[in-house]
Amino acid sequence: MRLLFPSVFLCLIFMSIATHASEMPNNKTILTVSGAISAERQVKFDMTMLQTLPQYSITTHNPWAKGLHTYQGFSAIDLLKRLGSQSTLLQVTALNDYMTEIPVSDFAENGAIFATHQDGKPMSVRNLGPIMVIYPFDERKELKSELFYGRSIWQIRHIKAMAITE
């Protein structure tokens, strides 16, 4: 019994290290999430890690790209669930330090996504990527407003999950 306990303990440590290592980006980090999450102070994601989240698509027009395009990406709901967060508000920051706040309800009620692909191709920084918030503008007239256009941030690099107390 004395030999069994140290062996089990060491095994658990190695499993923990292996699990943690598998959650680290293997490629270039494109998104960092911090704030009210149950993980470490921040979690870094590469594109491969983001693509393991459930994927959604929106086909819509928008003011920043000519014509009808199909966007694919993940929902904040699934991202927060993966991070064990009950946040109700996201503070989203772009590469140029532009920042906006987006209620998590926009993803559940308005169908917004964090788009990583446009028309089947990864979005480059030159093409408003690598991540952009997109709404199904063509599906609901009320989404075609300055409020939602202002929340449609592109070139996203950081998300801070925040819990709002009422």
C-alpha positions in Angstrom: 0.0 0.0 0.0 2.9 2.4 0.8 4.3 1.9 -2.7 1.0 2.2 -4.4 0.2 5.7 -3.1 3.4 7.4 -4.4 3.0 5.6 -7.7 -0.6 6.8 -8.1 0.3 10.3 -7.0 3.1 10.5 -9.6 0.8 9.2 -12.3 -1.7 11.9 -11.5 0.9 14.6 -11.7 2.1 13.3 -15.1 -1.4 13.1 -16.4 -2.1 16.6 -15.2 1.0 17.9 -17.0 0.1 16.1 -20.2 -3.4 17.4 -20.1 -2.2 21.0 -19.5 0.4 20.7 -22.3 -2.3 19.5 -24.8 -4.3 22.7 -24.1 -1.3 24.9 -24.9 -1.1 26.4 -28.4 1.1 24.5 -30.8 1.1 27.3 -33.4 1.0 31.0 -33.3 -1.3 32.4 -30.5 -4.1 34.4 -32.2 -6.4 34.9 -29.2 -5.9 35.4 -25.4 -8.8 35.2 -23.0 -8.6 36.5 -19.5 -10.9 37.7 -16.7 -13.7 35.8 -15.0 -12.6 32.3 -16.2 -12.0 29.3 -14.1 -8.7 28.6 -15.6 -5.4 30.3 -15.1 -5.1 34.1 -15.3 -5.3 33.8 -19.1 -5.7 31.2 -21.7 -4.1 31.4 -25.2 -5.5 29.8 -28.3 -4.2 29.1 -31.7 -6.4 28.5 -34.7 -6.5 24.8 -34.3 -7.7 25.1 -30.7 -10.5 27.5 -31.7 -11.6 25.1 -34.5 -12.2 22.4 -31.8 -15.1 24.5 -30.6 -18.5 23.9 -32.2 -18.6 25.9 -35.5 -21.4 28.0 -36.8 -21.9 29.9 -40.1 -23.6 33.1 -41.1 -24.2 34.2 -44.7 -24.8 37.9 -44.8 -23.9 41.3 -46.2 -22.0 43.8 -44.1 -20.7 47.3 -44.4 -17.0 46.2 -44.6 -17.1 43.7 -47.4 -18.7 44.0 -50.8 -21.3 41.3 -51.7 -22.7 38.4 -49.8 -20.3 36.3 -47.8 -20.4 33.2 -45.6 -18.6 33.5 -42.3 -17.7 30.5 -40.1 -16.6 30.6 -36.5 -17.4 29.9 -32.9 -19.8 31.3 -30.4 -18.9 33.1 -27.2 -21.3 30.7 -25.4 -19.2 27.7 -26.3 -15.9 29.5 -25.5 -17.1 30.6 -22.1 -18.4 27.1 -21.4 -15.1 25.6 -22.2 -13.4 28.1 -19.8 -15.9 27.5 -17.0 -17.1 31.1 -17.1 -20.5 32.5 -16.2 -19.6 35.9 -17.7 -22.4 38.1 -19.1 -20.2 40.7 -20.8 -17.1 40.5 -23.0 -14.5 43.3 -23.4 -13.0 42.6 -26.8 -9.8 44.2 -28.0 -8.4 44.5 -31.5 -4.8 44.5 -32.7 -4.9 48.3 -32.9 -6.2 48.5 -29.3 -9.7 49.4 -30.3 -12.0 48.0 -27.6 -15.7 47.4 -27.4 -18.0 45.6 -25.0 -20.4 42.9 -26.2 -23.1 41.3 -24.0 -22.9 37.5 -24.1 -26.6 37.6 -24.9 -25.7 38.9 -28.4 -24.4 35.4 -29.2 -27.4 33.6 -27.8 -30.2 36.0 -28.8 -28.8 37.7 -31.9 -26.8 34.8 -33.4 -23.4 36.6 -33.4 -20.3 34.6 -33.9 -16.5 35.1 -33.7 -15.7 34.5 -37.4 -12.4 33.0 -38.3 -13.2 32.1 -41.9 -14.8 34.0 -44.8 -16.1 32.0 -47.7 -14.2 28.9 -46.5 -10.8 30.6 -46.2 -9.1 31.7 -42.9 -9.4 35.4 -42.4 -6.1 37.2 -42.7 -5.2 40.4 -40.8 -5.4 42.2 -44.1 -9.0 40.9 -44.5 -10.3 41.9 -41.0 -9.0 38.7 -39.4 -7.9 36.6 -37.8 -11.1 36.9 -35.8 -14.1 39.2 -36.3 -17.5 39.5 -34.6 -20.2 39.1 -37.2 -23.9 39.3 -36.8 -26.6 37.8 -39.2 -27.4 41.4 -40.5 -29.6 40.1 -43.4 -31.8 38.1 -41.0 -32.9 40.9 -38.7 -33.4 44.5 -39.7 -32.7 45.7 -36.1 -29.1 44.4 -36.4 -28.4 47.0 -39.1 -27.6 49.8 -36.6 -24.7 51.7 -35.2 -25.0 49.7 -32.0 -24.3 46.3 -33.6 -21.9 47.7 -36.2 -19.9 49.1 -33.3 -19.8 45.7 -31.7 -18.6 44.1 -34.9 -15.0 44.4 -34.0 -12.3 42.9 -36.3 -8.7 41.8 -35.9 -9.5 40.6 -32.4 -6.5 39.6 -30.2 -7.9 39.6 -26.7 -11.2 38.9 -24.9 -11.7 39.7 -21.2 -14.7 37.9 -19.7 -16.5 40.0 -17.2 -19.4 39.3 -14.8 -21.9 42.1 -14.3 -23.7 42.1 -11.0 -27.1 43.7 -10.9 
